[in-house]
Amino acid sequence: MANDKKGKVSLNIRRRNNKPKTKNTSSNDESKLKELNKAFDSSKNNKNKTKTEKPAKKDKKEKKEKKPRKLNAYMVFAMEVRESVKKNNPTASIIEIAKKIGEKWRAMSDSEKAKYKK
């Protein structure tokens, strides 16, 4: 790098001779080129094989099965009441049915809700 008079940094770039490549290459050069191509191809193949052929880890802990949680009181109530709400409102959508079940749950007293708590 060289500094100009104004303090700017400039790079000196050397240019290469851009001579066209000759078609006549020696057999030695061709054989080297073939060897390089083979080595390059084999390195690609080796990389792909290592990715797919990795053995599974034996020490890896198995995932524990999750136990389902107990249903809360509202869910127990909703399961019991859902069929009757569907019969009373046959054209209602799932969302409308859920809203009606929620309204019934809110209208219940604490003593009535207690029977669904286990």
PASEKE-642011 format. One record per residue (C-alpha): residue number from 1; z, y, x; residue in one letter; chain. Coordinates in nm, 4 decimals, always signed. Example, Ala and Ser with C-alpha at 12.3 -4.5 7.8 and 13.67 -1.06 7.14 Angstrom:
2
NODE   pos         pz         py         px   code   unit
NODE     1    +0.7800    -0.4500    +1.2300      A      A
NODE     2    +0.7140    -0.1060    +1.3670      S      A
***
This chain:
118
NODE   pos         pz         py         px   code   unit
NODE     1    +0.0000    +0.0000    +0.0000      M      A
NODE     2    -0.0728    +0.3472    +0.1142      A      A
NODE     3    +0.0537    +0.6832    -0.0080      N      A
NODE     4    -0.1994    +0.9513    -0.0946      D      A
NODE     5    -0.1436    +1.3195    -0.0232      K      A
NODE     6    -0.0160    +1.3734    -0.3782      K      A
NODE     7    +0.2438    +1.0964    -0.3491      G      A
NODE     8    +0.0504    +0.8431    -0.5544      K      A
NODE     9    +0.0481    +0.4854    -0.4451      V      A
NODE    10    -0.2880    +0.3213    -0.4029      S      A
NODE    11    -0.3852    -0.0286    -0.3035      L      A
NODE    12    -0.6422    -0.1137    -0.0462      N      A
NODE    13    -0.8444    -0.4028    -0.1805      I      A
NODE    14    -1.0638    -0.6106    +0.0412      R      A
NODE    15    -1.3768    -0.7392    -0.1197      R      A
NODE    16    -1.5108    -1.0819    -0.0528      R      A
NODE    17    -1.8700    -1.1562    +0.0112      N      A
NODE    18    -2.0149    -1.2627    -0.3178      N      A
NODE    19    -2.2729    -1.4918    -0.1747      K      A
NODE    20    -2.4188    -1.7458    -0.4152      P      A
NODE    21    -2.3061    -2.1011    -0.3538      K      A
NODE    22    -2.5649    -2.3220    -0.2034      T      A
NODE    23    -2.6696    -2.6303    -0.3920      K      A
NODE    24    -2.6724    -2.8391    -0.0786      N      A
NODE    25    -2.3164    -2.9535    -0.0281      T      A
NODE    26    -2.2192    -3.2161    +0.2160      S      A
NODE    27    -2.1160    -3.5581    +0.0919      S      A
NODE    28    -1.7730    -3.4997    +0.2449      N      A
NODE    29    -1.7181    -3.1979    +0.0193      D      A
NODE    30    -1.8308    -3.3931    -0.2855      E      A
NODE    31    -1.5936    -3.6797    -0.2130      S      A
NODE    32    -1.3031    -3.4363    -0.1682      K      A
NODE    33    -1.3914    -3.2749    -0.4978      L      A
NODE    34    -1.3987    -3.6119    -0.6754      K      A
NODE    35    -1.0600    -3.7050    -0.5263      E      A
NODE    36    -0.9095    -3.3775    -0.6429      L      A
NODE    37    -1.0481    -3.4280    -0.9938      N      A
NODE    38    -0.9058    -3.7803    -1.0085      K      A
NODE    39    -0.5669    -3.6590    -0.8887      A      A
NODE    40    -0.5686    -3.3805    -1.1457      F      A
NODE    41    -0.6614    -3.6174    -1.4287      D      A
NODE    42    -0.4005    -3.8724    -1.3278      S      A
NODE    43    -0.1312    -3.6043    -1.3135      S      A
NODE    44    -0.2219    -3.5030    -1.6710      K      A
NODE    45    -0.2007    -3.8638    -1.7862      N      A
NODE    46    +0.1337    -3.9159    -1.6129      N      A
NODE    47    +0.2798    -3.6116    -1.7837      K      A
NODE    48    +0.1751    -3.7382    -2.1255      N      A
NODE    49    +0.3117    -4.0851    -2.0598      K      A
NODE    50    +0.6518    -3.9575    -1.9542      T      A
NODE    51    +0.6863    -3.7617    -2.2756      K      A
NODE    52    +0.6069    -4.0531    -2.5032      T      A
NODE    53    +0.7661    -4.3323    -2.3044      E      A
NODE    54    +1.1147    -4.1875    -2.2657      K      A
NODE    55    +1.3716    -4.4560    -2.3368      P      A
NODE    56    +1.6295    -4.3835    -2.6015      A      A
NODE    57    +1.9735    -4.2929    -2.4749      K      A
NODE    58    +2.2185    -4.5750    -2.5247      K      A
NODE    59    +2.5265    -4.3582    -2.4882      D      A
NODE    60    +2.4202    -4.1241    -2.7644      K      A
NODE    61    +2.6747    -4.1198    -3.0446      K      A
NODE    62    +2.5487    -4.2323    -3.3797      E      A
NODE    63    +2.5686    -3.9857    -3.6622      K      A
NODE    64    +2.8632    -4.0398    -3.8881      K      A
NODE    65    +2.7908    -4.0918    -4.2518      E      A
NODE    66    +2.9152    -3.8019    -4.4563      K      A
NODE    67    +3.1407    -3.8956    -4.7426      K      A
NODE    68    +3.0552    -3.7188    -5.0651      P      A
NODE    69    +3.3051    -3.4605    -5.1727      R      A
NODE    70    +3.5033    -3.4947    -5.4908      K      A
NODE    71    +3.3563    -3.3092    -5.7837      L      A
NODE    72    +3.5446    -2.9994    -5.8864      N      A
NODE    73    +3.6703    -2.9535    -6.2409      A      A
NODE    74    +3.3713    -2.7454    -6.3510      Y      A
NODE    75    +3.1212    -3.0069    -6.2355      M      A
NODE    76    +3.3052    -3.2856    -6.4196      V      A
NODE    77    +3.3073    -3.0685    -6.7330      F      A
NODE    78    +2.9387    -2.9820    -6.6942      A      A
NODE    79    +2.8377    -3.3478    -6.6629      M      A
NODE    80    +3.0229    -3.4350    -6.9847      E      A
NODE    81    +2.8963    -3.1397    -7.1875      V      A
NODE    82    +2.5345    -3.1230    -7.0652      R      A
NODE    83    +2.3968    -3.3855    -7.3080      E      A
NODE    84    +2.5473    -3.2178    -7.6134      S      A
NODE    85    +2.4142    -2.8763    -7.5046      V      A
NODE    86    +2.0656    -3.0289    -7.4571      K      A
NODE    87    +2.0760    -3.1803    -7.8078      K      A
NODE    88    +2.1821    -2.8504    -7.9654      N      A
NODE    89    +1.9123    -2.6544    -7.7725      N      A
NODE    90    +1.6105    -2.8828    -7.7249      P      A
NODE    91    +1.3724    -2.6040    -7.6172      T      A
NODE    92    +1.6150    -2.4429    -7.3711      A      A
NODE    93    +1.5272    -2.4407    -7.0012      S      A
NODE    94    +1.7555    -2.5811    -6.7331      I      A
NODE    95    +1.8766    -2.2317    -6.6463      I      A
NODE    96    +1.9605    -2.1511    -7.0074      E      A
NODE    97    +2.1521    -2.4789    -7.0412      I      A
NODE    98    +2.3501    -2.4025    -6.7258      A      A
NODE    99    +2.4341    -2.0546    -6.8585      K      A
NODE   100    +2.5615    -2.1993    -7.1885      K      A
NODE   101    +2.7755    -2.4547    -7.0057      I      A
NODE   102    +2.9189    -2.1715    -6.7942      G      A
NODE   103    +2.9984    -1.9676    -7.1063      E      A
NODE   104    +3.1831    -2.2649    -7.2574      K      A
NODE   105    +3.3787    -2.3129    -6.9326      W      A
NODE   106    +3.4842    -1.9469    -6.9229      R      A
NODE   107    +3.5895    -1.9603    -7.2879      A      A
NODE   108    +3.8249    -2.2553    -7.2256      M      A
NODE   109    +4.1939    -2.1971    -7.1591      S      A
NODE   110    +4.3672    -2.3146    -6.8417      D      A
NODE   111    +4.5402    -2.5996    -7.0248      S      A
NODE   112    +4.2029    -2.7325    -7.1461      E      A
NODE   113    +4.0561    -2.7016    -6.7939      K      A
NODE   114    +4.3534    -2.8917    -6.6491      A      A
NODE   115    +4.2368    -3.2219    -6.7994      K      A
NODE   116    +3.9205    -3.2033    -6.5851      Y      A
NODE   117    +4.1195    -3.1469    -6.2651      K      A
NODE   118    +4.2085    -3.4747    -6.1027      K      A
***
